Amino acid sequence: MSVQTLPELFFSAVREHPRPDCFSYRDGSGNWIDVSSEEAYRRVQVLRHGLKSLGVRKGDRVALLSENRLEWALSDLAILCQGAVVVPVYPTLLPDDIAYILQDCEPTTIFVSTAEQAAKIHAIRDRIPSLRDVVSFDAVNLPNIMPLDKLLQIGANVASDQPTEAEQNCVAVTRDEMASIIYTSGTTGKPKGVMLSHWNFVSNVLATMEILSFYPSDRALSFLPLSHVFERMAGHYTMLYAGVGIAYAEAVDTVPRDLLEVKPSIVVSVPRLYEKIYAKVMSTAASGSALKKSIFFWARRVGIEHDRRLFAEEPISGWLALRQRIADHLVFAKLRARTGGNVRLFVSGGAPLSAKIAEFFHAAGLVICEGYGLTETSPVISCNTPTVMRIGSVGKTFPGTELRIADDGEIMARGPQIMLGYYHNEEATREMVGPDGWLATGDIGHFDADGFLFITDRKKDLIVTAGGKNVAPQPMENAFKQSRFISQAVVIGDRRPYLSVLLVPDFEALATAAAAEGLSTDDIGALLGNEKVLALFREDVDRVNADLPGFNQIKKFGLLREELTLEAGELTPTLKVKRFEIDRKYQQVIDSLYPTAHRDDD
């Protein structure tokens, strides 16, 4: 009988796929430390007893405020084994946002990672009456905070004093009981608590294992936030169950170095990583010698031609096969080496991936399997596989899942991964999930003749111009990000007479180009106002416009002086743009693009 709950999933992994490097992390000296399956199981059980000693009972909410690290994974599993409900909280959130979540879910206990996170909880603790205990992974010089080591010692003492109790490795839970409350990123308004059951997660793990191959010889690099459902299901529970070793990147900024050191065979990521790699490769190629540039772009053409014939099941001539091998030796093998040289599967989700970027990676021998889902669907409802793939799509319907397209184009989903509902918000639950179990995703899409799902845009993100035209901004934004000079793009135009775009330059690529033209980079404002620089971005606007109908074309653009960031509140934790925040923060820039026009409601 297959596993039904997350503790069963963990115990199965320890029993069926024991390994010396179940988890790996970098210590303070920069050395990689391995933790075996046996040791992970022991620590989870000790920590579970520690939680019991704090009075944590079945159904209690326990929050986790931490970056990705070993302690996050072990705490998550221990909370679940105690029958409690895990509430992950993004460590990038501000104290007031954290207070909102904790007031809503009313945790009895919270784990924090660092002194910085502990200080956030210390500042709002009197606003969280349910909170009894704060446990810190790192040493913290604040009152009423328990070090994790102390809780582990308490748990070890309890386990040694009650040997019969220690044999009971978890509190009994059923598959339909709540395992976690995950608060949505909140691109608009306050976040909602998505209630997910044990079976929501486990069914998604089992379905993933049906269509993607993972082996105990595999190793994965984890760097997406474990607080998000995508990494939690795909990079945490699925890897555990499949017996894949998990190595935690030190930080998002260290991923290029960690790829080289860990040499993972599996990487789960959002499109931003692939966009950055692609932009770096294109920038390097463009700034190389004429010969190197010629070889690179020749290799790209050959690789893409080879793959297009492969996907179309057309014959590949011996001449094309030979050129592909040469291109691989001269160009693509070097790119694979930059990812550690061992990656056999990239998985992409959380946001749309540019088809052009996916096509390039595949030509380079780096397969990206793009999938699709929501927090409310635990998360995956469709996915490409290495053998069943259509670039530009988000794959075919996930095993055990039903998908259909509503009359207005919205994607509807039904299956075992559909959430229990929103915590303390029955009205929002009824708006999202009908009595027949169909969930409204909020995304617009369609199926092709072969059953591959294509996402057009977010229903709420559709721009309606003053002329009444509906415009999907994400495809245009993805097209802009294919430029080596553009890092981010936000299309503007809701209730306005025409479309504009805010562009964030790739400042490294721009600096290289500016230096070649003899332009100073000391003053960013002056550089972005230089006519030669503006001409570069006009070329990109013209390139994107060439593929668009008249009412969809971009009339004006504005350049921003710095990256849009999570810390500044411009992006969600999964790096989606908060459009309402961009409208508010850059109102002056936006208004300058419409000097004689106002929005309809102004």
N, C-alpha and C positions, 0 to 999 in steps of 0.2 A: 504494500500500500504506500502511495506517495506521501510525502510530508504534507501537513495541513497548516502548521503554525510556524512562526519564525524561530522559536526555540528548537523545534524539531528539525528545522532546516540547519541550524547551527550544529546540533548534535550529530546529524547525519554527515555533515562535512567533516567533523572531527573523527568520526568513526570510519567513514568510507575513504576519505582522502587526507590522511594525516601527512603533514609535511613539516620540515624544519624551519621553513620561512613562510609560515601562514601569513604573517604580517612582517613588514620591514619598515624601519624609520631611521632617520639620520639623527644621531645624538649631538650634544653640544660641541663635540670636537670635530664634527663633520664626518664621522664614521657611520656606516650602515650597520644597524643592529637587527638581527632576525629574532622573531618570536615564534616558537613552534606551535602547532595546533594543540598539543598537550598542555603547554604553558598557557596559551590563550584560554583554553577551557578552565584551567585551574583558577586563573585570575577572574574570569567571569563568575565562577561559583563563589569565590571569596567575596567579590564585590556584591553579589546578590545577597549574601548573608549580612554584609555591612548595611545594605539598604533596608533589610528586614529589621536590623537593630535600630534604625532610625524611625521605624514605625511605618515604612512605606508598605502599603497593602495593595492587593489586587484592585485594579481600576483607578488607583491614584495617578495623577499626572506628575511626571518628572521631566523637567526641562534640561536641555543640553545647549549651552552657549559656548561654542568652541569652534576653532578652525579644525581642518582635517588633521587628525593625528591618531595614534594608536589608542589613546585613552577614550577618544570619542567612540570608536568601534566597540571597545570592551564595555564601556558604560551603557551604550545602546543595547547590547546583548544582555547585560545583567539586568537592566530595567525590565526588558521583555521577559526574562526568566522569572522575575519576581511577579509577573502578571500585571505590571503597571503599564502606563501609556506614555510613550516617548513624545516629547514636544521639542523638536529641534528649533533653535533660534539662530538666525544668521549673525555671526560675530561682527559684521559690518554695520549692524543697526545702531541707531542712537538710543540713549536711555529712554526717551519718551516713547519711541516705537516699541522697545522691549517691554516697557511697562504696560502698554496697551495689550500686547499678547499675553503677558502673565496675568493681568487682571481678568482677561477673558477665560483662560484655561485653568486658572487657580491651582498651580502646582504646589505640592508639599515640599519638594526638594528641587534644587537646581545645581547642575554641574557647570563650572566655569573653567576656562582654560588658563588664563593669564591674569596678571595683576590689572591689566587694562580692562578686561571683562569683569573682573571682580569689583573694580571701582564703579562700573556702571550699575551693578546690582546693589552695591552699598548705597549709591545715591538715590535709588528708588525703592529700597527695601520696605520702608514704612508705608508705601502705597500698595504693597502686595500682602494683605493680611493672611493669606493661606500659606505663605512661604515660611517653613520652619527651619530648614537647613540649607546652607550653601557649602558646596564642596569644591575645592579648587585643585586642578591638576598641578599647577606650579605653586611654588611658595609665595605667599601673599602676606603683606604686613598690614592687615586690616582686622578689626574685631569681628568675632562671631562667624568666622569662616574656617571650616575644617579642611585640613590638607587631605588629599586623596590617600596618601600613605597611611594616615591615621585610620581612615575608614577601612582600608584594606587590612590593617592590623586587627581592627575590631572584628571584621568578617572572618579572618583566619582564626581568631580565638573562639568565635561562635561555632565555626565548623569543627574545630577540634574538641569542643565541649559537647557537641551534639552529633556524634558520628552517624547515628541512624538518620537524623534529619539531613545530613550532608549527602546521603544517598539519593534523596529526592532532589533531582537536579533542576526542577522548575515548578512554579505554581501552575496548576492545571488551568489551561485556557482552551476555549474552543476556537475553531477557525474563523467564526463570524464575529468574534469579540474584537473591540477596537484595539489596535496596536499602536497607533500614532495619530497625532494631530499635527498637520503640516500647514503652516500659515502661508497663504499665497503671497507672491511678491508684491502685488498691489500696484499695477501700472496706472490704475485709476482708483482713487478712494482708499479706504482702510482695508487691510488684508482680512481674509476670511479663513477660519480654521477648517481645513479639510480633514474629515475623519476617515481614516483608512483602517481596514481590518487586517488581521493576519492573513486571511485568504486573498484579500486584494493584492497584497505583496507577493505571496507565495505563488498564486496562480500566474502572475506576470513573470516570475522567475522561471516557472516550469515551461511556460509558453516560449520564453526566450531560448531555453535550452533545446526546444524542439526545432528551431530554425537556424540557430547559430552554434557552431562547434567550439567548445572550450575544453581544454585538457589540463590534467594536473601538471603537465610540463610547462604550462603557460605562466606568465607573470604579467601583472597589470600595474600601471602607474596611476595612482589616484590623486587628482588635484582639483576636480570640481567640488563645490561645497557639498558635504555629506548632509547638510541641512536641507538640500533640495532633493526631491523625490527621484530625479533621474539618476544621480550618482548613488543614492541610497539603494535603489533597486538594482541598477545595472552594474555599478562599480563596487558595491558592498555585498549585498545578499547573493546576487548571481555568481559573483566570483568565489565567494565562500562555498556555496553549494557545489560548484563545479570543481572545487579543489585548486583554484587558481591562486597563486601567491599575490598579495596586495602590498605594494610599496607606496608609502605616502611621500609625495613631493614636499619639500620643505616649505615652499610657497609657490604661488602662481608664477612669480618672476623667475624662479629657479627651474622651471620645467625644461627649458632647453638643456641645461646641465644635467638634470635628473634623467632625462631621456638617454643621454650618453652613458650615464653610470648604471642605471637600472637595466637598460636594454630590454624594455618590455616587449611582449608580443601582442598585448592588447592595450589599447588606449581609448577611454571613453571621454568625449569632450563635446563642447559646444562649438559652433562654427568659428568663433573668434580665434581659436588656436590655428585652424586651417587657413583662415584669412591672413593671419600674421605670417605664417610660414610662406604662404604663396607670395605675399607682398615682399617679403625679404628676398625670396628667390628671384622674383622679377626685378627687384631693384639691383641686386648683385649682377644679374645678367645684363641689364641695361647699362650699368656703369663699367662693365668689363671692356676688354679690347674688342676691336671689330671682329676679330677671328672668333673669340669666345662667345660673343653675342650671336654671331652667325650660327655657330655650332649649337648653342642652346635652343634658339628658335627653330632651327631645323629639326632637332631632336624632339621638341614639343610637337611639331606638325606630324612627324613620323609616328610618335607614340599615340597621338589622338586618332590619326587615320587607322592605325592598327587596331585600336580598341573599338572604334566605330564599326569596323568590319566584323570584329569579334562579336559585338552585341547584336549586329544585324544578321549574324550567322552566314556571312558571305565568305567566299574563299579568300585565303590570305596567300598571296604569291610568295614564292621563295625569295624574290627580290625584296619585298616588303618585310618579310621575316628577318632577312639579313640586316636591313637597315635598322629594324627595331633592336636587334642585338647590339649593333654598333652604338645606337642612341643610348641604350641602357648602360653600356660600358662607359661612355664618355660623359653622360649627364645624370641619368636617373639613379645609378648606383651611389653616386656622391650624395644625392638628396636623401636616399634611404639611410645612409651612414649618419646623417645629421639627426635622425630620429632614433639612433641606437643600433640600427642595422638589423633589428630582429622583429620589427612590427609586421604582423600578418593581418591585423584587423584593427582599423579605426572605426569607432562608432560615433555618430553625430546626432545630436538632438537638442531640444530646447529652443531652437530658432531655425529659420530656413537657411540652408546651405546653398550657395551659388552653384548652379550646374557647371559653370565654367571651371570653378575651382575643383569640384568633384571629378570632373573629366580629366583635369591635369594630374591630380593625385593618382587616379586609376592608371593613367598612362605611365606614371612613374613607378608602378608596381606597389602603390600604397592604397589599398582598397578602403574606401570610406562607406560604411553601411549607414545610410541616413534613415532615421525612424521618426515617429511622430506620436505625440500624446500630450497629456495634461497632468497636473498634480491630481486632479479629480479622477484620473483613470490609472493611477498607480505605477507608471505613467503611460506605458506603451500601448498603442492600439493599431499601429501599422509599422512595417519595417522592411527595408531592403535587406537582402542577404548577398554574400559573394557570388552565389550561383543564380539567384533570382533577383535581378537588379534592373532598374531603369533610372538612369541618371536624370536628375531634375524632379523625380518623384520622391515620395516618402514611403514607397514600397507597397506591398500588398497587405490586406487585412491580417491582423495577428491571429494566431490559432485560438479558437474558442471565443472570438470576438465577432460581433455583427456591426457593420457600418452601412449607412445609407446617406443619401444626399437629400435634404429637405427641399421644398419647392423654391425657397429663396437662396438655395445654394449652400446652406449651412451643413456642415458634417455632423451627423448624429451617430452616437456609439452606444452599444449595449453589450455587456459581458460581465465576467466574474471580477474584473478589476475596477468596476464602477464604485465610487466612494459610498460610504454609509450616509454621507450628508455633510452639511456645514455645522460645526459646533455652535450651539446657541443661536442658530439662524435657520429656522424651518422655512421661513418665507423665501430666502435665497435658495434653499435646497429645492423647493418646489419649482422655482423659476428655471433651475438648471436641469433637474431630472424629472421626467414625467411619470405618472402612475404606472406606465407600461415599462418603465426601466430605461427608456431611451434618454441619453444625456446629450444636451445641446453644447457642442464644443466651443461655439463662438467663432469658429474658423470657416472660411469659405473655400470650397474645393470641388473637385470632380474626379471621376474615374476615367481612365482611358479604356480602349476596347479590350485590353488584356488584364484589366483589374488593378492597375497601379493607381495609387491615389496621388493627386497633385493638389497642393495647397495654394490658393490664390492670395489670400490675405486674412488678417483678423477682421471679423465683422465690425468690431468697435473702432478699428484703425482706418476703415475706409474714409477717404477724404471726399467730401461733397463740395464742389466748387460753387461759387456764386451763380454760375450758369447751370447748376443742377447736374453736373457730370460726376459720376462715381469713379474715384481713382484709387487703385490699390498701391500704396506707397512702397511696400517691402520689395517687390521685384526691382523697382527703380533704385532703391537704396543699395541692394545687392549688386546691381550693375555698376554703380559708382565705386563700390569698395573693391572692384577688380582693378582699379587704377593703382599703380605703384605710388602715386602721390596722395592717395586718399585713404585715410584710416577709418573714418566714420562719416555717415551721411544721414540726414533727417529731411525728408520731403515735407514741405509746408504748403498749405493752400486751402485748408478747410474754410468754407464760406468766404473765400477770397476770389478775385477775378481770374487769377492764373496761378500756376504752380511755381514755387521757388524751392531751393534746397540749401540747407546749411551743411557745409563741408568742413570736416576736421582733417587737416593735412597729416600725412605721414611725415612728421617733422625730420626724421632721420634721412629719408629719401629726398625731401625737399632741400635740406641743408647740402646734400651732396650735389644736387643739380644747381643750387645757387652758387656754390663754390666754383663749379665749372664755368659759370657765367661771370665770375668775379664779383658777385654780390655779397655784401656783408650780412651775416646772420646774427649780429649782436642785438639788433632791435627787431623782434618778431613782428610788431605792428607795422613797421616800415617795410619789412620784407614782404608781408602779405599784401601790402598796398602797391608793390612794385609792378609795373605793367608787364614785365616779362614773366613774373610769377603768376599774375592773373591770367595771362595767356595760356599757361599750362592747364589751369583749371577750366578755362573756356573750352579748350580742346576736349576735355573729359565730358563737359556738359553737352557739347556737340555730338560726341560719340554716343552717349546714352540717348539723346534726342533722335538720332538717326533711326533707331528701332522703334520709335513711339509715334502714335497718331497725334495729330495737331493738338487736341485738347489735353493730351497727356504729357506734352512736352514742357520742359523746364524753361521758364523765361529768364529767371535771375538766380544768382547764387550769392551766398555770403560765406566768408571764411571765419572760423572760430580760432582763437589763439591757443586753446588748450584742449586736451582730450576730454570727452564726456566720461565721467567716472561714477563708480558705485558710491565712493566716499562723498562725493558732492551731491548725491541724491538724484543724479540724472539718469542712472541705470538701475534696473532691478538687480537682485543678487544673481540672476541668470543672464545678466548683461543685455536685457531688452531695454529699449529706450522708453523712458517715461515721457511721453509726448506732452502731457499737460505741464510737466516741470520745465521742459525745453521751451514751451510757449511762454511760460512765466519768466524764466530766467533770462531768456534772450529776446524779450519782447522788443527792445530797442533795435536790435539787429534785424529782426523780422520786419518791423515797421518800416525800416529803411529800404526794404525791398519792395514796399508798396507805398511809394511817396504820395500818390494821389488817390489811394483807395483805402477803404476801411472794410472790416468784416460786416456782414449783414446786420449783426446784433449790436454793433458799436454805436 
